[in-house]
Amino acid sequence: MHECSVAAALLELVEAQARQHGASRVVAVHVRIGGQAGVEHELLRSAWELVREPGPAADARLALHAVPVRWTCRRCGAAVALDVALRCAACGGAPRLASGDELLLERIEMEVDGHV
């Protein structure tokens, strides 16, 4: 389950940012996950609960935001529905993945000096 390594790396990033900003507590961590990123949301949530340790992120809520998979034509830029064809309906061009493969730490909500 590679979600454990993703959660551990995420925690490392979050704790580094908390230290850098002098945060006493991390309230929430927001992550954008594309449908083609190869990360299962519920497995990542479970892994997050397992890897958290005493520290600023011990009680941080993990908010996962799904990013839909979107394909566009390399040639003309039109949207391509891969469930229909492997070519652009407008020009016959090959599709490319425009979004949906990202795994992005979007935002960290921290408490610094009693303020969120």
C-alpha positions in Angstrom: 0.0 0.0 0.0 1.9 3.0 -1.2 -0.6 5.3 0.4 1.5 4.9 3.6 4.6 6.3 2.0 2.4 9.1 0.5 1.0 9.9 3.9 4.5 9.8 5.5 5.9 12.2 2.9 2.9 14.5 3.3 3.3 14.5 7.1 7.0 15.4 6.6 6.1 18.4 4.4 3.3 19.6 6.7 5.5 19.4 9.8 8.4 21.2 8.0 6.0 24.0 7.0 4.6 24.2 10.6 8.1 24.6 12.0 9.0 27.2 9.4 6.0 29.3 10.3 6.2 28.7 14.0 2.8 27.0 14.2 1.7 25.4 17.4 -0.9 23.3 15.7 -1.9 22.1 12.3 -5.7 22.3 11.9 -6.2 20.9 8.4 -4.3 19.6 5.4 -5.9 20.0 2.0 -4.7 17.7 -0.8 -5.9 17.6 -4.5 -5.8 14.1 -6.0 -6.4 13.3 -9.6 -8.4 10.3 -10.7 -5.3 9.0 -12.5 -2.9 9.7 -9.6 -3.0 6.1 -8.4 -4.0 7.1 -4.9 -7.1 5.7 -3.2 -8.7 8.3 -1.0 -9.9 6.0 1.8 -6.5 4.2 1.9 -4.8 7.6 2.2 -7.1 8.7 5.0 -6.4 5.5 6.9 -2.6 5.8 6.3 -2.8 9.5 7.5 -4.4 8.3 10.8 -1.6 5.8 11.2 1.5 7.9 10.4 0.5 11.0 12.5 2.6 11.2 15.6 2.7 13.6 18.6 3.5 17.0 17.3 1.8 19.9 15.5 -0.1 17.7 13.1 -1.3 15.1 15.6 -5.0 16.1 15.2 -4.9 17.6 11.8 -7.9 16.9 9.5 -7.0 15.5 6.1 -9.3 17.1 3.4 -9.1 15.3 0.1 -10.3 17.1 -3.1 -10.9 15.0 -6.2 -9.6 16.3 -9.5 -11.5 14.8 -12.5 -9.6 13.2 -15.4 -9.7 15.4 -18.5 -8.2 14.7 -21.9 -7.7 17.2 -24.7 -6.5 16.9 -28.3 -2.8 17.5 -28.8 -3.5 19.1 -32.2 -6.5 21.3 -31.7 -7.1 21.4 -27.9 -10.6 20.1 -28.0 -11.9 18.0 -25.1 -11.6 14.3 -25.9 -13.9 11.7 -24.2 -11.7 8.6 -24.1 -14.7 6.4 -23.3 -15.9 7.0 -26.8 -12.7 7.0 -29.0 -8.9 7.2 -28.8 -8.9 10.1 -31.2 -10.2 13.7 -31.3 -13.7 13.8 -32.8 -13.0 17.2 -34.3 -9.6 16.7 -36.0 -8.5 13.1 -35.4 -5.5 14.1 -33.3 -4.1 12.1 -30.4 -5.3 12.9 -26.9 -3.2 14.0 -24.0 -3.9 14.0 -20.3 -4.8 17.6 -19.4 -5.6 17.0 -15.7 -6.3 14.2 -13.3 -2.8 12.8 -12.6 -1.9 15.3 -9.9 -1.2 14.8 -6.2 -0.8 18.3 -4.8 -0.5 19.6 -1.2 -2.9 22.5 -1.8 -3.2 24.2 1.6 -2.2 23.8 5.2 -4.3 25.5 7.9 -2.2 26.3 10.9 -2.6 27.9 14.3 0.2 30.5 14.9 0.1 32.3 18.2 -3.5 31.3 18.8 -4.7 32.4 15.3 -5.7 30.1 12.5 
